[in-house]
């Protein structure tokens, strides 16, 4: 099971990124644990300046803006 964290304020793009992760996991037939991180100190601990950020299994794979569906699928399939 993969752990996916969406770092951000909870804006529309952050919500869309979380939905995208769930949809990609469903398409791939894999289980994920999805966590939405909105605490500014916790986000800063990842060393990112722009949100939303996508963290897969502890590794920041995307920062700033909405990722593409293709990239989200690639990150979850790896």
N, CA, C and O of each residue as an XYZ file, in Angstrom:
312
protein
N       0.841     -1.172      0.000
C       0.000      0.000      0.000
C       0.892      1.242      0.000
O       1.833      1.350      0.785
N       0.580      2.158     -0.880
C       1.331      3.402     -0.970
C       0.691      4.452     -0.069
O      -0.519      4.458      0.157
N       1.538      5.331      0.434
C       1.076      6.459      1.226
C       1.224      7.716      0.382
O       2.312      8.023     -0.105
N       0.132      8.435      0.214
C       0.124      9.659     -0.587
C      -0.306     10.807      0.315
O      -1.320     10.722      1.007
N       0.475     11.876      0.299
C       0.124     13.077      1.042
C      -0.021     14.221      0.054
O       0.804     14.401     -0.841
N      -1.081     14.987      0.234
C      -1.285     16.202     -0.543
C      -1.040     17.358      0.413
O      -1.771     17.530      1.388
N      -0.019     18.144      0.135
C       0.331     19.274      0.980
C      -0.258     20.537      0.391
O      -0.056     20.832     -0.787
N      -0.993     21.291      1.212
C      -1.565     22.540      0.739
C      -2.605     23.078      1.687
O      -2.908     22.473      2.715
N      -3.142     24.212      1.332
C      -4.076     24.933      2.190
C      -5.487     24.360      2.190
O      -6.308     24.721      3.034
N      -5.768     23.475      1.254
C      -7.122     22.965      1.106
C      -7.880     23.669     -0.011
O      -9.105     23.578     -0.098
N      -7.142     24.370     -0.863
C      -7.742     25.096     -1.983
C      -8.306     24.115     -3.018
O      -8.163     22.900     -2.877
N      -8.935     24.650     -4.040
C      -9.532     23.820     -5.090
C      -8.499     22.923     -5.759
O      -8.786     21.761     -6.049
N      -7.296     23.449     -6.007
C      -6.254     22.630     -6.635
C      -5.799     21.497     -5.718
O      -5.492     20.400     -6.184
N      -5.755     21.767     -4.415
C      -5.363     20.723     -3.454
C      -6.411     19.605     -3.430
O      -6.072     18.422     -3.422
N      -7.668     19.994     -3.419
C      -8.755     19.014     -3.436
C      -8.724     18.223     -4.737
O      -8.916     17.007     -4.735
N      -8.479     18.920     -5.854
C      -8.410     18.246     -7.155
C      -7.243     17.260     -7.204
O      -7.376     16.180     -7.780
N      -6.105     17.615     -6.609
C      -4.955     16.714     -6.584
C      -5.268     15.463     -5.765
O      -4.871     14.361     -6.143
N      -5.969     15.625     -4.659
C      -6.358     14.471     -3.838
C      -7.319     13.574     -4.602
O      -7.185     12.351     -4.575
N      -8.289     14.179     -5.286
C      -9.230     13.401     -6.097
C      -8.499     12.667     -7.217
O      -8.807     11.515     -7.522
N      -7.530     13.344     -7.824
C      -6.756     12.747     -8.901
C      -5.979     11.523     -8.397
O      -5.892     10.512     -9.094
N      -5.420     11.615     -7.198
C      -4.677     10.488     -6.620
C      -5.607      9.303     -6.384
O      -5.249      8.161     -6.672
N      -6.791      9.572     -5.865
C      -7.749      8.492     -5.625
C      -8.189      7.846     -6.933
O      -8.299      6.623     -7.013
N      -8.441      8.651     -7.952
C      -8.859      8.121     -9.246
C      -7.753      7.291     -9.890
O      -8.021      6.231    -10.455
N      -6.505      7.770     -9.807
C      -5.379      7.041    -10.395
C      -5.190      5.704     -9.679
O      -4.934      4.688    -10.325
N      -5.313      5.696     -8.365
C      -5.181      4.450     -7.607
C      -6.283      3.475     -7.995
O      -6.039      2.276     -8.128
N      -7.482      3.984     -8.174
C      -8.606      3.126     -8.578
C      -8.360      2.522     -9.959
O      -8.582      1.329    -10.168
N      -7.900      3.350    -10.902
C      -7.609      2.857    -12.251
C      -6.512      1.795    -12.233
O      -6.562      0.827    -12.992
N      -5.522      1.983    -11.360
C      -4.417      1.032    -11.269
C      -4.768     -0.204    -10.447
O      -4.063     -1.212    -10.494
N      -5.862     -0.116     -9.696
C      -6.262     -1.237     -8.856
C      -5.369     -1.420     -7.641
O      -5.162     -2.538     -7.171
N      -4.838     -0.299     -7.132
C      -3.990     -0.368     -5.947
C      -4.634      0.393     -4.793
O      -5.441      1.299     -4.999
N      -4.264      0.009     -3.586
C      -4.761      0.688     -2.394
C      -3.756      1.764     -1.993
O      -2.544      1.550     -2.036
N      -4.280      2.919     -1.605
C      -3.425      3.987     -1.100
C      -4.000      4.499      0.213
O      -5.197      4.386      0.477
N      -3.128      5.056      1.014
C      -3.537      5.823      2.180
C      -3.336      7.274      1.791
O      -2.220      7.685      1.474
N      -4.415      8.059      1.812
C      -4.359      9.450      1.383
C      -4.490     10.356      2.591
O      -5.417     10.220      3.389
N      -3.554     11.278      2.716
C      -3.583     12.243      3.818
C      -3.469     13.641      3.238
O      -2.629     13.904      2.378
N      -4.324     14.536      3.718
C      -4.258     15.937      3.310
C      -3.585     16.707      4.444
O      -4.090     16.746      5.566
N      -2.452     17.311      4.143
C      -1.672     18.038      5.131
C      -1.862     19.531      4.903
O      -1.483     20.059      3.858
N      -2.454     20.213      5.892
C      -2.721     21.644      5.758
C      -1.924     22.486      6.753
O      -1.932     23.713      6.663
N      -1.245     21.854      7.687
C      -0.463     22.569      8.686
C       0.779     23.176      8.037
O       1.571     22.473      7.410
N       0.938     24.492      8.195
C       2.032     25.199      7.522
C       3.405     24.696      7.965
O       4.309     24.580      7.138
N       3.574     24.398      9.238
C       4.866     23.900      9.732
C       5.178     22.530      9.136
O       6.321     22.255      8.772
N       4.172     21.677      9.036
C       4.368     20.342      8.457
C       4.715     20.445      6.977
O       5.551     19.691      6.480
N       4.075     21.375      6.271
C       4.369     21.575      4.847
C       5.798     22.104      4.688
O       6.540     21.638      3.824
N       6.178     23.067      5.513
C       7.521     23.651      5.441
C       8.596     22.606      5.721
O       9.708     22.707      5.202
N       8.275     21.609      6.532
C       9.249     20.561      6.853
C       9.659     19.771      5.614
O      10.724     19.154      5.599
N       8.834     19.783      4.586
C       9.171     19.092      3.336
C      10.055     19.950      2.436
O      10.535     19.470      1.409
N      10.279     21.214      2.805
C      11.161     22.086      2.036
C      10.558     22.590      0.743
O      11.286     22.898     -0.200
N       9.250     22.677      0.684
C       8.593     23.153     -0.532
C       8.042     24.555     -0.309
O       7.670     24.920      0.806
N       7.995     25.329     -1.378
C       7.518     26.696     -1.282
C       6.164     26.883     -1.965
O       5.422     27.805     -1.628
N       5.843     26.017     -2.917
C       4.602     26.159     -3.678
C       3.729     24.927     -3.468
O       4.223     23.803     -3.384
N       2.436     25.161     -3.386
C       1.490     24.057     -3.217
C       0.471     24.110     -4.342
O       0.336     25.153     -4.981
N      -0.244     23.042     -4.607
C      -0.210     21.784     -3.886
C       1.041     20.966     -4.201
O       1.637     21.079     -5.272
N       1.407     20.150     -3.238
C       2.527     19.230     -3.394
C       2.002     17.809     -3.253
O       1.057     17.551     -2.508
N       2.618     16.914     -3.968
C       2.271     15.498     -3.884
C       3.490     14.764     -3.332
O       4.597     14.873     -3.859
N       3.256     14.017     -2.260
C       4.320     13.230     -1.633
C       3.883     11.770     -1.700
O       2.813     11.414     -1.205
N       4.708     10.930     -2.310
C       4.401      9.504     -2.422
C       5.465      8.730     -1.654
O       6.656      8.813     -1.955
N       5.015      7.982     -0.667
C       5.916      7.187      0.175
C       7.087      8.013      0.706
O       8.233      7.565      0.701
N       6.775      9.237      1.166
C       7.762     10.093      1.798
C       8.611     10.931      0.863
O       9.441     11.713      1.329
N       8.431     10.793     -0.441
C       9.227     11.533     -1.418
C       8.359     12.567     -2.135
O       7.302     12.234     -2.671
N       8.809     13.818     -2.143
C       8.089     14.870     -2.872
C       8.277     14.610     -4.360
O       9.398     14.626     -4.868
N       7.163     14.369     -5.058
C       7.232     14.099     -6.490
C       6.709     15.260     -7.327
O       6.924     15.308     -8.538
N       6.012     16.208     -6.668
C       5.465     17.345     -7.409
C       5.248     18.496     -6.445
O       4.804     18.291     -5.315
N       5.561     19.711     -6.891
C       5.307     20.907     -6.085
C       4.839     22.037     -6.984
O       5.459     22.331     -8.007
N       3.753     22.660     -6.599
C       3.245     23.833     -7.301
C       2.368     23.500     -8.483
O       2.828     22.910     -9.460
N       1.117     23.875     -8.398
C       0.184     23.630     -9.489
C      -0.371     22.216     -9.479
O       0.054     21.359     -8.704
N      -1.306     22.009    -10.339
C      -1.971     20.712    -10.435
C      -1.154     19.784    -11.334
O      -0.828     20.154    -12.462
N      -0.821     18.595    -10.857
C      -0.068     17.659    -11.698
C      -0.960     17.089    -12.800
O      -2.185     17.186    -12.734
N      -0.335     16.502    -13.798
C      -1.109     15.863    -14.864
C      -1.591     14.495    -14.396
O      -1.007     13.890    -13.497
N      -2.662     14.021    -15.017
C      -3.182     12.685    -14.705
C      -2.131     11.622    -15.019
O      -1.990     10.638    -14.294
N      -1.402     11.835    -16.106
C      -0.387     10.861    -16.513
C       0.712     10.748    -15.472
O       1.142      9.645    -15.133
N       1.168     11.891    -14.962
C       2.222     11.855    -13.952
C       1.732     11.217    -12.653
O       2.458     10.441    -12.031
N       0.517     11.537    -12.246
C      -0.023     10.949    -11.015
C      -0.075      9.429    -11.138
O       0.286      8.710    -10.207
N      -0.521      8.955    -12.278
C      -0.582      7.511    -12.508
C       0.821      6.902    -12.480
O       1.024      5.837    -11.896
N       1.776      7.569    -13.103
C       3.161      7.104    -13.131
C       3.741      7.011    -11.717
O       4.390      6.023    -11.374
N       3.507      8.037    -10.903
C       4.046      8.051     -9.537
C       3.453      6.936     -8.690
O       4.155      6.317     -7.890
N       2.182      6.683     -8.862
C       1.542      5.644     -8.055
C       1.891      4.242     -8.556
O       1.902      3.290     -7.776
N       2.171      4.114     -9.838
C       2.500      2.807    -10.395
C       3.940      2.401    -10.067
O       4.261      1.213    -10.058
N       4.803      3.379     -9.800
C       6.226      3.076     -9.538
C       6.415      2.292     -8.251
O       7.545      1.961     -7.891
